[in-house]
Structure formats: structure tokens, C-alpha cells
Amino acid sequence: MEERLQKIIAEWGIASRRGAEAMISAGRVRCNGAVAQLGQKADPQIDTITVDGKVIQLGDRPSLVYFLLHKPAGVVSTCNDPQGRTTVIDLLSPQLRKGHGIHPVGRLDVDSTGALLLTNDGNLTLALTHPRHSIPKTYHVWVEGHPPEFILQQWRQGIILEGRKTRTAGVRVISSRPQTCLEIILQEGRNRQIRRVAQQLGYPVIKLHRTAIGSIHLQPPGGKLLAEGCYRRLKDFELLFLEDQIKLPSVQKPAGVKRVP
């Protein structure tokens, strides 16, 4: 069956859907010997597709894997970094770093910590990062000063950022001594949104930590906290949660890859 080349490349775990589009635009992908065009369709069972001169073989398609990573501060949420900084892919075991097409789903700022999904399922990545999906993400955010209730209510109701109002958010105080720590639940993810809102309201962020993505927690209720810098494969109920949220039939049980201690 014919599908768009960027979808085929993503499903083979070579790159995310957006990464595949960039490869095609850069002329790195050929179909039956001709340089591929963005949006072009092909059938991997019939057509010869190459990426950087290497033929995509049907049997080379990697098993789909799904991980939760506890990202440390100072690590960038990309597959590679021109500045030579440590990436989230560098935290994986050597056997997973190449040939599996694993990439982060969305991003956390380099200075932020916490829950980040990693996968080689390009369809899942596209679905989760599309604006129409609203999976709630939970953060613990330490801010300067002690924002009063009317400020927190403004945050809950949404404020104008770059001419567009933010969606309603869950905002509550967890602790106020010595610094104010807020629990914030968002159903959108604009670039550096929490930091920008906090700055605009007059209470800049000191530290930002994501504790959960929907029902996928760094520390499940009654469970053990996933150590910083470590990752684990998603549990069956977590995959079912993602499948239910995005109505994506391609989400599959992960391959049996052990968590790195």
C-alpha cells in the first residue's frame, strides 16, 4: 500500500516524521533512484527507497519501543546537538543509540527536568505533538516570591501570550516556605510557556520539573521514583492510556528492552 515517504521513514524508526521531512527536503531520500519530493508516496513492498544511499529493507523495520525518561538538567531534548551538549539519546544504552530511530516526543527546556517520552514510533510522536491533542502534563514549579490568590487565578483562567490567550490550567500551591512551589497542570505546550507566564505575572521560575504526562508518572502512587538520568519502558496500562487519548491503533507493546540501572 502506498504511503507518504515521511510516514514510511518514521515507521521504520529512521527519524521522527518531522525529521523525515527534513531529510526529504535536503535531498537525502531517493525513490527508485530519483530524488524524492516532500509529500511523495511509495509502497515499500514494491519501490526501492534509500536514505543516504542505504536501502530500506522490509525486514529491517525495528520493533517499536516506548520509554519514559527522567531528564536531568543540562541535557537537551534532541537527538543531536551542534554545540556538543549531552542529549537525551546519549542517556540510552549503547545498543539503543543507533539503528532504532529513537527520539524524544516533544521537549523539555535544557534547564528543566522530569518526565519525557522516547520512542521510535513516528505516528505516535506526530499525534502527541499535534496541537489538537491535549494530554495533561503535570509540573512542579518553584517561583520567586509568593504569588497571591488573584495572581494564581489569572494563571488558571489564562493570560495573553503573543496575542493569544493560554488555555485554562490547574494551578495550586504545594508549599510556600522557603520558596513557593506550585503544581501546574497544562493541556497545551507552547514554547517555554510556564516560564513566560510566570515572568509576565511577576514571579519568575527558579526551577521547573515535570512529574507526569497524563497517567504516566515518574513516581507512580505507592511506587518507586524513576531515578534522574534513567529510563524505563512503558507499562501496558500506560500504552493503553496513550492509545485511548489519541485514538492511534499503531501503538504497540514495546520490545523487551531492559531498563538501564
C-alpha positions as CSV (number, residue, x, y, z in Angstrom):
1,M,0.0,0.0,0.0
2,E,1.3,3.4,-0.9
3,E,2.0,5.9,1.9
4,R,3.9,9.2,2.2
5,L,7.6,8.7,2.3
6,Q,8.0,10.7,5.6
7,K,5.5,8.3,7.2
8,I,7.4,5.2,5.9
9,I,10.7,6.6,7.2
10,A,9.2,7.4,10.6
11,E,7.6,3.9,10.9
12,W,10.9,2.3,10.1
13,G,12.4,4.2,13.0
14,I,14.9,6.1,10.9
15,A,13.7,9.5,12.1
16,S,10.6,11.3,13.5
17,R,8.0,12.4,11.0
18,R,9.4,16.0,11.1
19,G,13.0,14.6,10.8
20,A,12.0,12.5,7.8
21,E,10.5,15.6,6.2
22,A,13.8,17.4,6.7
23,M,15.7,14.5,5.2
24,I,13.5,14.6,2.1
25,S,13.8,18.3,1.7
26,A,17.6,18.0,1.9
27,G,17.6,15.5,-0.9
28,R,18.8,12.6,1.3
29,V,15.9,10.3,0.2
30,R,15.5,8.6,-3.1
31,C,12.7,6.5,-4.5
32,N,13.6,4.2,-7.4
33,G,16.8,6.1,-8.0
34,A,15.2,9.5,-8.2
35,V,15.5,12.2,-5.6
36,A,12.3,12.1,-3.6
37,Q,9.9,15.1,-3.1
38,L,8.1,16.1,0.0
39,G,4.6,14.5,0.0
40,Q,5.6,11.8,-2.5
41,K,4.0,8.4,-1.9
42,A,5.6,5.0,-2.3
43,D,5.0,1.3,-1.5
44,P,7.9,-0.2,0.5
45,Q,7.0,-3.6,-0.8
46,I,7.4,-2.6,-4.4
47,D,9.5,0.6,-4.6
48,T,13.2,0.9,-3.7
49,I,13.6,3.6,-1.1
50,T,17.1,4.8,0.0
51,V,18.1,7.2,2.8
52,D,21.7,8.4,2.5
53,G,22.3,5.7,0.0
54,K,21.1,2.9,2.2
55,V,18.2,0.8,1.0
56,I,15.2,0.5,3.4
57,Q,14.5,-3.2,3.7
58,L,11.2,-4.6,4.9
59,G,13.0,-6.9,7.3
60,D,15.0,-4.0,8.8
61,R,12.0,-2.4,10.4
62,P,12.8,-2.2,14.1
63,S,10.4,-3.2,16.9
64,L,8.5,-0.2,18.3
65,V,9.7,0.9,21.7
66,Y,8.3,3.3,24.2
67,F,10.3,4.7,27.2
68,L,9.8,7.2,30.0
69,L,13.0,9.1,30.8
70,H,13.7,11.2,33.9
71,K,15.6,14.0,32.1
72,P,18.3,15.8,34.2
73,A,19.1,19.5,33.9
74,G,21.7,20.4,31.3
75,V,20.6,17.7,28.9
76,V,19.0,18.8,25.6
77,S,15.8,17.1,24.3
78,T,17.1,16.4,20.8
79,C,18.8,13.5,19.0
80,N,22.0,15.5,18.4
81,D,23.3,18.9,19.4
82,P,25.6,21.2,17.3
83,Q,27.0,22.6,20.5
84,G,28.1,19.2,21.7
85,R,25.9,19.1,24.7
86,T,24.6,15.9,26.2
87,T,21.3,14.8,24.5
88,V,18.6,12.6,25.8
89,I,19.7,9.9,23.3
90,D,23.2,9.9,24.9
91,L,21.5,8.6,28.1
92,L,20.3,5.4,26.4
93,S,22.3,2.2,26.4
94,P,24.8,1.9,23.5
95,Q,22.7,-0.7,21.7
96,L,19.8,1.7,21.6
97,R,21.5,4.8,20.4
98,K,21.8,3.9,16.7
99,G,19.7,2.0,14.3
100,H,16.5,2.2,16.2
101,G,15.4,5.7,15.3
102,I,14.5,6.5,18.9
103,H,13.7,10.2,19.5
104,P,12.1,12.4,22.1
105,V,8.4,13.2,22.0
106,G,8.2,16.9,22.4
107,R,10.7,18.8,24.5
108,L,11.7,19.9,27.9
109,D,13.9,23.0,28.2
110,V,17.6,22.3,28.8
111,D,17.3,23.7,32.3
112,S,14.1,21.8,33.1
113,T,13.9,18.3,34.5
114,G,11.5,15.4,34.6
115,A,9.2,13.2,32.5
116,L,10.0,12.8,28.8
117,L,8.8,10.1,26.4
118,L,11.2,8.5,24.0
119,T,10.0,6.3,21.1
120,N,10.7,5.2,17.5
121,D,7.0,5.3,16.7
122,G,6.8,8.3,14.3
123,N,3.0,8.1,14.2
124,L,2.8,8.4,18.0
125,T,5.2,11.3,18.0
126,L,3.2,13.2,15.3
127,A,-0.1,12.6,17.2
128,L,1.2,13.6,20.6
129,T,2.8,16.8,19.4
130,H,-0.1,17.9,17.3
131,P,-2.0,20.9,18.7
132,R,-5.3,19.1,18.6
133,H,-4.2,16.6,21.3
134,S,-4.5,17.8,24.9
135,I,-2.8,15.2,27.1
136,P,-2.4,16.9,30.5
137,K,1.1,17.4,31.8
138,T,1.8,17.9,35.5
139,Y,4.7,20.1,36.7
140,H,6.2,21.2,40.0
141,V,7.4,24.8,39.6
142,W,9.4,26.8,42.1
143,V,9.0,30.6,41.6
144,E,10.4,33.7,43.2
145,G,8.2,35.4,45.8
146,H,4.8,34.4,47.0
147,P,2.1,34.9,44.3
148,P,-1.3,35.8,45.9
149,E,-4.5,34.1,45.1
150,F,-5.6,36.6,42.5
151,I,-2.4,36.1,40.5
152,L,-2.9,32.3,40.6
153,Q,-6.5,32.8,39.4
154,Q,-5.2,34.8,36.5
155,W,-2.9,31.9,35.6
156,R,-5.8,29.4,35.9
157,Q,-8.0,31.4,33.6
158,G,-5.3,32.1,31.0
159,I,-3.3,35.1,30.0
160,I,-2.4,36.6,26.7
161,L,0.9,35.5,25.3
162,E,1.9,36.9,21.9
163,G,-1.7,37.9,21.1
164,R,-3.2,34.5,22.0
165,K,-4.7,33.5,25.3
166,T,-3.4,30.4,27.1
167,R,-5.8,27.6,27.9
168,T,-7.2,27.2,31.4
169,A,-4.7,25.5,33.7
170,G,-4.7,23.8,37.1
171,V,-2.6,25.9,39.5
172,R,-2.3,25.2,43.2
173,V,0.3,25.9,45.9
174,I,2.2,22.9,47.2
175,S,4.4,24.7,49.6
176,S,5.4,28.3,50.4
177,R,8.5,28.1,52.5
178,P,11.2,28.9,51.8
179,Q,10.2,29.3,48.2
180,T,6.8,28.9,46.6
181,C,6.3,25.6,44.9
182,L,3.3,25.3,42.5
183,E,1.7,22.3,40.9
184,I,0.7,23.3,37.4
185,I,-1.3,21.1,35.0
186,L,-1.3,22.1,31.4
187,Q,-3.2,20.8,28.4
188,E,-1.1,22.7,25.9
189,G,2.6,23.2,25.4
190,R,3.7,26.4,23.8
191,N,7.4,27.1,23.8
192,R,8.6,27.8,27.4
193,Q,5.0,28.6,28.3
194,I,5.3,28.2,32.1
195,R,8.4,30.3,32.3
196,R,7.0,33.0,30.1
197,V,3.7,33.2,32.0
198,A,5.4,33.2,35.4
199,Q,7.7,36.0,34.2
200,Q,4.8,38.0,32.8
201,L,2.9,37.7,36.1
202,G,6.0,38.9,38.0
203,Y,7.1,35.6,39.7
204,P,10.0,34.2,37.6
205,V,10.6,30.5,37.6
206,I,13.5,29.2,39.7
207,K,13.1,25.5,38.9
208,L,10.8,23.5,36.7
209,H,10.2,19.8,37.0
210,R,7.6,17.7,35.0
211,T,6.3,14.9,37.2
212,A,3.8,13.2,34.8
213,I,2.4,13.0,31.3
214,G,-1.2,12.1,31.7
215,S,-1.3,8.9,33.8
216,I,2.4,8.2,33.1
217,H,4.3,9.2,36.3
218,L,7.9,9.4,37.3
219,Q,6.8,8.1,40.6
220,P,3.5,6.2,40.4
221,P,1.3,6.2,43.6
222,G,2.9,3.9,46.0
223,G,5.7,3.1,43.6
224,K,9.4,3.9,43.3
225,L,10.7,7.2,41.8
226,L,12.5,6.7,38.5
227,A,16.0,7.9,39.1
228,E,17.3,11.0,37.4
229,G,19.0,10.1,34.1
230,C,17.4,6.7,34.0
231,Y,14.6,5.4,31.8
232,R,12.1,2.5,31.8
233,R,9.8,1.0,29.2
234,L,6.2,2.0,29.4
235,K,3.8,-0.4,31.1
236,D,0.8,-1.9,29.3
237,F,-1.7,0.4,31.0
238,E,0.4,3.4,30.1
239,L,0.4,2.4,26.4
240,L,-3.4,1.8,26.6
241,F,-3.7,5.3,28.1
242,L,-1.8,6.8,25.1
243,E,-3.9,4.7,22.6
244,D,-7.1,5.9,24.3
245,Q,-6.0,9.5,24.3
246,I,-5.0,9.8,20.7
247,K,-7.1,7.0,19.2
248,L,-4.0,5.7,17.4
249,P,-4.2,1.9,16.6
250,S,-0.4,1.7,15.8
251,V,0.6,1.9,19.5
252,Q,2.0,-1.5,20.2
253,K,3.5,-3.2,23.2
254,P,7.2,-2.4,23.5
255,A,10.0,-4.7,22.7
256,G,11.6,-6.4,25.7
257,V,14.4,-4.0,26.3
258,K,15.6,-3.8,29.9
259,R,15.8,-0.5,31.8
260,V,19.3,0.7,32.3
261,P,20.0,0.9,36.1
